[in-house]
Amino acid sequence: MRVTADYHTHSRYSKWYHAKHTIDQMAQRAKELGLEEIAITDHGPKHLFYGIKPSQLARAKQDTRAASKKHGIKVFMGVEANLLGADGQIDLTDDQIKDLDILLVGFHKGTKPNFINYFDKKQRNSQEQIEKNTQAYINAINRYPIDIITHLNEYIRVDTKRVAEACAKRGTILEFNSKHMKFTDEDIEILKESGVNFVVSSDAHNKKRIRDVDSCLELIKSHNIPLDRVKNINQTLKFLPKV
């Protein structure tokens, strides 16, 4: 299995140096590793601690273009946006989304969602709350042109079947994340049956972790997941950068 791209990585544009290296350094390392494509997907701006500043989005995009030209690798500008609303709201405007090459969405601690009190552990694990979480994800998938849903079932639980089916219907991809893998064996079988496509992701916050997806590859092999459904193994998503 040849990993051709890493579509979930972070740069120093995530506040407080939550990630350690510049876009140029990330691109250089991706090139050295033999990747064809890399996406820089810093945290959405409403993350209280690590979100990219909206005023820096344009500069970050310029940096991806410069790195792509310098290193001869496709470097895509993206954001890992935060799921904030029961109606599917995320922390990017429509204009900001249009200016991205790739849009990732996930739930993170350090945000202020209106559909869950994360600190109420009893409520957080209730069936009523799982239903709210599930519907929030489905609403986001139907509302926005999301390319990839990140680390599903990390931090909050959902009905895996319904979210996967919504992704499959819309053409949204689910990731296997080597840092945050919360899928059970039952979940994996549900995902296979749903028809959803996948990517393997490092979620790298420094250049040393780019393409660090061995645990994901082991999962794919052990569960006999068809490789043609994993869109960065032996193939790429072939995004068209917006100029």
C-alpha positions, 0 to 999 in steps of 0.5 A, a space after each residue: 500500500 502506497 500512501 500518496 497524500 496526507 490531507 490532515 496536517 497543521 502548521 504554526 498558523 494554529 495559535 500558540 504554536 500548537 503545531 511546530 513547523 511552518 507550511 514551507 517546512 511541512 511541504 519540504 518534509 512531505 516531498 522528502 517522504 515521497 508524497 504527491 499532495 499535502 493539505 495544511 488544515 489548521 484549526 478553525 478560528 473559533 477554537 479558543 486556544 488553537 484557532 487560526 486567526 481569520 486575518 491570517 487565512 489569506 497569508 496562509 494560502 499564499 504560503 501554500 502556493 509558494 511552498 507548492 512552487 518551491 518544492 514541486 508538490 501539491 500543497 493545499 490550503 485548508 481548515 479543520 473547522 469546528 462543529 458548533 451548532 445543532 443546525 450544523 454550523 461551523 466556524 467559517 463563513 461561506 466566503 472563507 470556505 470558497 477560498 479554501 482548497 479543502 474543508 475538514 470538519 470535526 468536533 473539538 474541545 476548546 470550542 463553544 458548541 450550542 448542542 452539548 455541555 461537554 463537561 456534563 459527563 452523564 448527559 454527554 453519554 446519554 442516548 438523547 445527546 448522541 442523537 443531538 450529536 448525530 443530527 448536528 453532524 448530518 446537518 453540517 454534511 448537508 449544509 457545507 461542501 465538506 471534503 473530510 470529516 475528522 476523527 469521528 466519535 472522538 470527544 463526542 459519540 454519534 450514530 456511526 451508521 447514520 453519519 456514514 450514510 450521510 457522508 456517502 450520499 453527499 460524497 464526503 469522506 471519513 478519515 482514519 486518524 492515526 492519533 484519534 482512532 475511536 472506531 470499534 470493530 462494529 463501527 468498522 463493519 458499519 462503515 464498510 457497509 455504508 459505502 462511504 470512502 476514506 482517507 488515512 490521516 496523520 493529523 501531524 502537528 509537526 513535520 516528523 509525524 507527516 505520513 505517520 499512518 501505520 496504525 491506519 494501514 493495519 486497520 485497513 488490512 485487518 478489516 479487509 477494507 477495499 483499497 479503492 475506497 481509501 482515496 490516498 492509498 495508491 491514488 489521490 483526491 486530485 483537488 483543483 486549487 482555487 487561484 
